């Protein structure tokens, strides 16, 4: 497969998926806020276990 044929196939796949890619029950703000909360929680847990530095 050449780069050109791969790019053409990706463009075709992207064009077919334009009709409503988002699920109606997923809120981007809720998803982003949840991910931020989980990452901050993991950061807090990591700093609690790493008291020697």
Secondary structure, 3 states (H helix, E strand, C coil): CCHHHHHHHHHHHHHHCCCCCCCCCCCHHHHHHHHHHHHHHHHHHHHHHCCCC
